[in-house]
C-alpha cells in the first residue's frame, strides 16, 4: 500500500539517508542515550515490579500511567483507550509531531504473569543479567521506545519526525472482538508509513523480525450415523465421525506439512455419541461406547502461515479435504479471526538493511532476519498490511520468556536504544 509519499522513493532514500545524516547529530544522540541509561534502568525496574498480568486491569493501567507521564514530559499527547468494549484494561496511545515520515512504535503493557503468581519482582543477577516478569516481553522494549525518543529530544531532532506510540494492554491475551481490541493499533497503522515493533524477537541481538507467521484458530465439526458397531462400513451406516475425522486430519497433514513455514496443529479432540465443550476453559467431555459408532466429533486447532496468500491457500486446501466425505458423514470447518501474518516484504527487507548498517557503524555487527519459525505472532502483525515498511524484534534481548526464568541481557538495553534512536533519525532525513 502506497502512503502519502511513494514507497519506492522511500526505499531508495533509506540508504541515501545514511550519508545525509549529520555525524555531530549522531554523536549527540549516542551521548544522550548513554546519559539516559540510569533513568531507563530505574523505569524498567519500576515497571517490572508492577504486576500487569493481562487480566489485572489496575496493574496494566498503572504501567500505562508510568509510561504516559514520561512521554508527556517530552511533549507527547497521551490518551488512554478504555478497554471495556473488548473485555480488557485498554491501551496507551501517544502522539508527537507533524513533520517527516510517520512512524508507529509498538509495545505492550501486559504480561503473562497473573496478580497471584509468585514471580513478581525485578531481580539483578550476575554478568549484567536481570530476571523479572515481563522484563523482555516486553517492558524492556517499552523502555527502549521511551529512551529512544528521549535521546532524540535531547539531541534536538525529535521535531523532524511524526511518531505515534501504541502500547496495548492485551497482547498476551487479546480481547474480543478483535475488531475492537485492535482498532487503536490498526488506526495508527493506517496513519503511519513505517511500523517498528519492540518485542524481543528470538532473543538474539544479531537478528530482527521482517516476517511473523499469523496465528489463526480453527474448529472442525464432524458428524456420522450412530448405530451398533457391528454395522460399521455397511451401506446403511457408513464410517462414523471418528474415522471421518481421522481421514480429514491425515489429509491436512499430507497437504499442509510440505508448505514452507506453515504449520497446523490439532490441539484438542472430543468425540463419541455425545459431546460437550466449554470454550471458557478449553475443556470438553465425551460419552461413547466401543460398540456404538460415534455420532459426533470436534477438533480444535491452530494454523500459522507466513503470508496472507499462504494462509488463503492452506484454508482452500483444508476446505477441499473436508468436502470429500466418507459414506454417511459430513464435516464443517470454521476459522477464527486470529493474528494475521506479517509477510517478508521488500520494504521490510530494506528497513532491516538500514538497521543493520546502523548496527555495523556502531561496531555492534550485522543484523539479519529471524527465521519466521522462531518468531511468534505479535501486535505488529495487525499493522503490517497497512504500512510500506515494518520491522520488529528491536526490544530488550534475553531468554526464558513466558517462564519464571525470564531473564534480560542488560548489555542490550543501551545498544538497542541507540540503534532505534539512530534508525528514527536516519528515517527523518528522508527527502
C-alpha positions as CSV (number, residue, x, y, z in Angstrom):
1,X,0.0,0.0,0.0
2,X,1.5,3.4,-1.0
3,X,1.0,6.1,1.5
4,X,1.4,9.9,1.2
5,X,4.7,9.6,-0.5
6,X,5.8,6.9,-2.9
7,X,7.0,3.8,-1.3
8,X,9.7,3.2,-3.9
9,X,11.2,6.6,-3.3
10,X,11.5,5.8,0.4
11,X,13.1,2.5,-0.3
12,X,15.8,4.3,-2.3
13,X,16.3,7.1,0.2
14,X,16.6,4.8,3.2
15,X,20.1,4.1,2.2
16,X,20.8,7.7,1.0
17,X,19.8,9.0,4.4
18,X,22.8,7.3,6.0
19,X,25.0,9.7,4.0
20,X,22.8,12.7,4.7
21,X,22.7,12.2,8.5
22,X,24.9,14.6,10.3
23,X,27.7,12.9,12.3
24,X,27.7,15.5,15.0
25,X,24.0,14.9,15.5
26,X,24.6,11.1,15.6
27,X,27.2,11.7,18.3
28,X,24.7,13.8,20.3
29,X,22.1,11.0,20.1
30,X,24.6,8.4,21.2
31,X,25.7,10.6,24.1
32,X,22.0,11.2,25.1
33,X,21.3,7.5,25.1
34,X,24.3,7.0,27.4
35,X,23.2,9.7,29.8
36,X,19.7,8.4,29.8
37,X,20.6,4.8,30.9
38,X,20.3,5.3,34.7
39,X,16.7,6.7,34.2
40,X,15.9,3.9,31.8
41,X,17.1,1.2,34.2
42,X,15.1,2.9,37.1
43,X,12.0,3.0,34.9
44,X,12.4,-0.6,33.9
45,X,12.7,-1.8,37.5
46,X,9.7,0.2,38.5
47,X,7.6,-1.2,35.6
48,X,8.7,-4.8,36.2
49,X,7.7,-4.5,39.9
50,X,4.2,-3.6,38.9
51,X,2.2,-6.7,38.2
52,X,0.4,-6.2,34.9
53,X,-0.9,-9.7,34.0
54,X,-3.4,-9.2,31.2
55,X,-6.4,-9.6,33.5
56,X,-5.0,-7.4,36.2
57,X,-6.6,-4.3,34.8
58,X,-5.4,-2.0,37.6
59,X,-1.8,-3.1,37.1
60,X,-1.9,-2.7,33.3
61,X,-3.3,0.8,33.7
62,X,-0.7,1.7,36.4
63,X,2.2,0.7,34.0
64,X,0.4,2.8,31.3
65,X,0.4,5.8,33.6
66,X,4.1,5.4,34.4
67,X,5.0,5.5,30.7
68,X,2.4,8.2,29.8
69,X,3.9,10.5,32.4
70,X,7.4,10.2,30.8
71,X,6.1,10.6,27.3
72,X,4.0,13.6,28.4
73,X,7.2,15.3,29.6
74,X,8.6,15.1,26.1
75,X,5.6,16.8,24.6
76,X,3.6,13.7,23.5
77,X,-0.2,13.9,23.6
78,X,-1.2,10.8,25.5
79,X,-4.6,9.1,25.6
80,X,-5.9,6.0,27.4
81,X,-8.2,3.9,25.1
82,X,-10.6,2.3,27.5
83,X,-11.0,-1.5,27.0
84,X,-14.5,-2.2,28.4
85,X,-15.8,-2.9,24.9
86,X,-13.4,-5.8,24.4
87,X,-13.0,-7.1,28.0
88,X,-9.5,-5.8,28.7
89,X,-7.9,-2.8,30.5
90,X,-7.2,-0.8,27.4
91,X,-4.3,0.8,25.5
92,X,-1.9,3.7,25.8
93,X,-1.7,5.9,22.7
94,X,0.8,8.7,22.5
95,X,1.3,11.1,19.5
96,X,4.0,13.7,18.6
97,X,4.9,15.9,15.6
98,X,3.6,16.8,12.2
99,X,6.7,16.6,10.1
100,X,8.7,14.0,8.3
101,X,7.8,10.3,7.9
102,X,5.1,8.9,10.1
103,X,6.5,6.2,12.4
104,X,4.4,3.9,14.6
105,X,6.3,2.4,17.6
106,X,4.6,-0.6,19.1
107,X,4.8,-2.0,22.6
108,X,2.5,-3.7,25.1
109,X,1.9,-3.2,28.8
110,X,0.6,-6.6,29.9
111,X,2.5,-9.8,30.8
112,X,1.6,-13.5,31.1
113,X,2.1,-13.4,34.9
114,X,-1.1,-13.1,36.9
115,X,-1.6,-11.0,40.0
116,X,-1.3,-14.1,42.3
117,X,1.8,-15.5,40.5
118,X,4.8,-16.0,42.8
119,X,7.1,-14.4,40.1
120,X,6.7,-10.7,40.7
121,X,10.0,-8.8,41.2
122,X,12.9,-7.3,39.4
123,X,16.0,-9.4,40.5
124,X,19.5,-8.4,39.5
125,X,21.8,-11.4,38.7
126,X,25.5,-11.6,37.8
127,X,27.0,-10.9,34.4
128,X,24.7,-8.0,33.5
129,X,21.6,-10.2,33.7
130,X,18.3,-9.3,35.4
131,X,15.4,-11.6,36.0
132,X,11.8,-10.4,36.2
133,X,8.2,-10.9,35.0
134,X,7.8,-9.3,31.6
135,X,11.3,-7.8,31.6
136,X,11.9,-8.9,27.9
137,X,8.3,-9.5,26.9
138,X,8.1,-6.6,26.8
139,X,8.6,-3.9,29.4
140,X,12.2,-3.7,28.3
141,X,11.0,-2.9,24.8
142,X,8.7,-0.3,26.1
143,X,11.5,1.4,28.0
144,X,13.6,1.3,24.8
145,X,10.8,3.2,23.0
146,X,10.7,5.9,25.6
147,X,14.5,6.1,26.0
148,X,15.0,6.4,22.2
149,X,12.6,9.3,21.9
150,X,14.1,10.9,25.0
151,X,17.5,10.8,23.3
152,X,16.1,12.3,20.1
153,X,14.5,15.1,22.1
154,X,17.8,15.7,24.0
155,X,19.7,15.9,20.7
156,X,17.2,18.4,19.3
157,X,15.9,16.2,16.4
158,X,12.7,14.8,17.6
159,X,10.8,17.6,15.8
160,X,11.9,16.2,12.4
161,X,9.6,13.1,12.6
162,X,6.0,12.3,13.4
163,X,5.6,9.5,15.9
164,X,2.6,7.6,17.3
165,X,3.3,5.1,20.1
166,X,0.7,2.4,20.8
167,X,1.3,0.2,23.9
168,X,-1.5,-2.3,24.0
169,X,-2.9,-3.8,27.2
170,X,-3.9,-7.2,25.8
171,X,-1.1,-8.5,23.6
172,X,-0.7,-11.7,25.7
173,X,-4.4,-12.4,25.7
174,X,-6.3,-10.4,23.1
175,X,-9.7,-9.0,24.0
176,X,-12.7,-9.9,21.9
177,X,-14.0,-8.9,19.4
178,X,-10.7,-8.3,17.7
179,X,-12.2,-5.5,15.6
180,X,-12.5,-3.5,18.9
181,X,-9.4,-4.9,20.6
182,X,-7.1,-4.0,17.7
183,X,-8.8,-0.8,16.5
184,X,-6.3,1.6,18.1
185,X,-3.4,-0.3,16.6
186,X,-4.9,-0.5,13.1
187,X,-6.0,3.1,13.1
188,X,-2.4,4.1,14.0
189,X,-1.1,1.8,11.2
190,X,-3.5,3.4,8.6
191,X,-1.9,6.8,9.6
192,X,1.7,5.5,9.5
193,X,4.2,4.9,6.8
194,X,6.6,2.7,8.9
195,X,5.9,0.4,11.9
196,X,8.6,-0.5,14.4
197,X,7.9,-3.2,17.0
198,X,9.9,-3.6,20.2
199,X,9.3,-7.2,21.1
200,X,12.5,-9.3,21.8
201,X,12.1,-11.5,18.7
202,X,14.2,-14.6,19.2
203,X,16.2,-13.0,22.0
204,X,19.3,-12.5,19.8
205,X,20.6,-9.0,19.3
206,X,22.1,-10.1,15.9
207,X,18.6,-10.6,14.5
208,X,15.4,-8.6,13.8
209,X,12.0,-9.6,12.5
210,X,10.8,-8.9,9.0
211,X,8.2,-11.7,9.0
212,X,5.9,-13.2,11.5
213,X,3.6,-16.0,10.9
214,X,-0.1,-15.4,11.7
215,X,-1.9,-17.4,14.2
216,X,-5.5,-18.4,13.4
217,X,-7.7,-20.9,15.3
218,X,-9.9,-23.4,13.6
219,X,-12.7,-25.8,14.6
220,X,-13.6,-29.0,12.7
221,X,-17.0,-30.5,13.5
222,X,-17.7,-33.9,12.1
223,X,-20.9,-36.0,12.2
224,X,-21.7,-39.6,11.4
225,X,-24.6,-42.0,11.6
226,X,-25.0,-43.6,15.0
227,X,-25.5,-47.4,15.0
228,X,-24.3,-50.7,16.5
229,X,-20.6,-51.1,15.8
230,X,-21.3,-54.4,14.1
231,X,-22.8,-52.5,11.2
232,X,-19.9,-50.0,10.6
233,X,-18.7,-49.9,7.0
234,X,-22.1,-51.0,5.6
235,X,-24.0,-49.0,3.1
236,X,-26.6,-48.1,5.7
237,X,-24.2,-46.9,8.5
238,X,-21.0,-45.8,6.8
239,X,-17.9,-45.0,8.7
240,X,-18.8,-42.8,11.7
241,X,-17.5,-39.5,12.9
242,X,-14.2,-40.7,14.3
243,X,-12.9,-42.4,11.1
244,X,-14.0,-39.4,9.0
245,X,-12.1,-37.0,11.4
246,X,-9.1,-39.3,11.1
247,X,-9.3,-39.1,7.3
248,X,-9.6,-35.3,7.4
249,X,-6.7,-34.8,9.8
250,X,-4.4,-37.1,7.8
251,X,-5.4,-35.2,4.7
252,X,-4.4,-31.9,6.4
253,X,-1.1,-33.5,7.3
254,X,-0.3,-34.7,3.8
255,X,-1.3,-31.5,2.1
256,X,-0.2,-28.8,4.5
257,X,3.1,-30.1,6.1
258,X,5.1,-29.6,2.8
259,X,4.2,-25.9,2.7
260,X,7.3,-23.9,3.8
261,X,7.0,-22.1,7.1
262,X,3.3,-23.2,7.5
263,X,2.3,-25.3,10.5
264,X,-1.1,-26.6,11.7
265,X,-1.9,-28.2,15.0
266,X,-5.0,-30.1,16.2
267,X,-4.7,-29.3,19.8
268,X,-7.8,-30.9,21.3
269,X,-10.3,-33.5,20.0
270,X,-13.6,-34.7,21.6
271,X,-15.7,-37.4,20.0
272,X,-18.3,-40.0,20.7
273,X,-22.1,-40.4,21.0
274,X,-22.5,-37.2,22.9
275,X,-20.0,-34.3,23.5
276,X,-19.9,-31.1,25.4
277,X,-17.5,-28.2,25.1
278,X,-16.6,-25.3,27.5
279,X,-14.8,-22.6,25.5
280,X,-14.0,-20.6,28.5
281,X,-11.8,-23.3,30.0
282,X,-10.8,-25.1,26.8
283,X,-12.2,-28.3,28.1
284,X,-14.7,-30.9,26.8
285,X,-16.4,-34.1,27.7
286,X,-17.5,-37.1,25.7
287,X,-19.7,-40.1,26.1
288,X,-19.4,-43.1,23.9
289,X,-19.1,-46.9,23.8
290,X,-16.8,-49.2,21.9
291,X,-19.9,-51.0,20.4
292,X,-21.5,-47.8,19.2
293,X,-20.5,-45.9,16.0
294,X,-19.5,-42.4,17.0
295,X,-22.1,-39.7,16.0
296,X,-20.2,-36.5,16.6
297,X,-16.6,-35.2,17.0
298,X,-15.0,-31.8,17.2
299,X,-11.3,-30.9,16.8
300,X,-9.9,-27.6,17.9
301,X,-6.6,-26.4,16.4
302,X,-4.5,-23.6,15.1
303,X,-2.7,-22.7,11.9
304,X,0.3,-20.4,11.4
305,X,1.2,-19.0,7.9
306,X,3.9,-16.6,6.8
307,X,1.8,-14.6,4.4
308,X,-1.9,-13.8,3.7
309,X,-1.6,-15.7,0.4
310,X,-0.2,-18.8,2.1
311,X,-2.9,-18.7,4.7
312,X,-5.6,-18.4,1.9
313,X,-4.1,-21.3,0.0
314,X,-4.0,-23.5,3.2
315,X,-7.6,-22.7,4.0
316,X,-8.7,-23.6,0.5
317,X,-6.9,-27.0,0.7
318,X,-8.4,-27.7,4.1
319,X,-11.9,-26.9,2.8
320,X,-11.4,-29.2,-0.2
321,X,-10.3,-32.0,2.0
322,X,-13.4,-31.8,4.4
323,X,-15.8,-31.9,1.4
324,X,-14.7,-35.4,0.2
325,X,-16.6,-37.2,2.9
326,X,-16.8,-40.8,3.7
327,X,-20.2,-42.5,3.5
328,X,-22.9,-41.1,5.7
329,X,-20.6,-38.5,7.3
330,X,-20.3,-34.7,7.0
331,X,-18.0,-32.0,8.2
332,X,-17.7,-28.3,8.6
333,X,-14.6,-26.1,9.2
334,X,-14.7,-22.7,10.9
335,X,-11.7,-20.3,11.2
336,X,-11.3,-17.6,13.9
337,X,-10.1,-14.1,13.1
338,X,-6.8,-14.6,14.8
339,X,-3.5,-12.8,14.2
340,X,-2.8,-12.0,10.5
341,X,0.7,-12.8,9.0
342,X,3.4,-10.3,8.7
343,X,4.8,-11.1,5.3
344,X,8.5,-10.6,4.4
345,X,8.1,-7.8,2.0
346,X,10.8,-6.0,0.1
347,X,10.1,-2.9,2.1
348,X,10.7,-4.8,5.4
349,X,14.0,-6.1,4.0
350,X,15.1,-2.6,3.0
351,X,14.3,-1.3,6.5
352,X,16.3,-4.2,8.0
353,X,19.2,-3.3,5.7
354,X,19.3,0.2,7.1
355,X,19.0,-1.0,10.7
356,X,21.9,-3.4,10.1
357,X,24.0,-0.6,8.6
358,X,23.5,1.4,11.7
359,X,24.4,-1.5,13.9
360,X,27.6,-2.1,12.0
361,X,28.5,1.6,12.1
362,X,28.3,1.4,15.9
363,X,30.5,-1.6,16.0
364,X,27.7,-4.0,17.0
365,X,27.8,-6.1,13.9
366,X,25.4,-7.2,11.2
367,X,21.7,-7.7,12.0
368,X,19.9,-10.5,9.9
369,X,16.3,-11.6,9.6
370,X,14.9,-14.0,12.2
371,X,13.6,-17.3,10.8
372,X,9.8,-16.9,10.9
373,X,9.5,-20.3,12.6
374,X,11.3,-18.7,15.6
375,X,9.1,-15.6,15.9
376,X,5.5,-16.0,17.2
377,X,2.5,-13.8,16.4
378,X,2.6,-10.2,17.8
379,X,0.8,-6.9,17.6
380,X,2.8,-5.7,14.7
381,X,1.1,-8.3,12.6
382,X,-2.1,-6.3,12.7
383,X,-0.3,-3.3,11.2
384,X,1.9,-4.9,8.6
385,X,-0.8,-4.8,5.9
386,X,-1.2,-1.0,6.2
387,X,2.4,0.2,6.1
388,X,5.1,0.1,3.5
389,X,7.8,-0.8,5.9
390,X,7.7,-2.9,9.1
391,X,10.5,-4.2,11.4
392,X,10.1,-5.9,14.8
393,X,12.4,-7.5,17.4
394,X,14.0,-4.2,18.4
395,X,13.5,-4.7,22.1
396,X,15.5,-5.9,25.1
397,X,17.1,-9.2,24.5
398,X,17.1,-12.2,26.8
399,X,15.9,-15.7,27.5
400,X,13.1,-17.6,29.2
401,X,10.2,-15.5,28.1
402,X,6.8,-16.6,29.5
403,X,8.5,-18.6,32.2
404,X,9.7,-17.9,35.7
405,X,13.2,-17.7,34.3
406,X,12.6,-14.7,32.1
407,X,16.0,-13.0,32.1
408,X,17.2,-9.9,30.3
409,X,20.7,-9.3,28.9
410,X,21.1,-5.7,30.2
411,X,24.0,-5.0,27.8
412,X,21.4,-4.9,25.0
413,X,19.4,-2.1,26.6
414,X,21.8,0.7,25.6
415,X,22.8,-0.9,22.3
416,X,19.2,-1.4,21.0
417,X,18.1,2.0,22.3
418,X,21.0,3.6,20.4
419,X,20.1,1.6,17.2
420,X,16.5,2.5,17.5
421,X,17.1,6.2,18.0
422,X,19.6,6.4,15.1
423,X,17.2,4.5,12.9
424,X,14.4,7.0,13.5
425,X,16.9,9.9,13.0
426,X,18.0,8.4,9.6
427,X,14.4,8.0,8.6
428,X,13.8,11.6,9.5
429,X,16.4,12.6,6.9
430,X,14.4,11.1,4.1
431,X,13.8,13.7,1.4
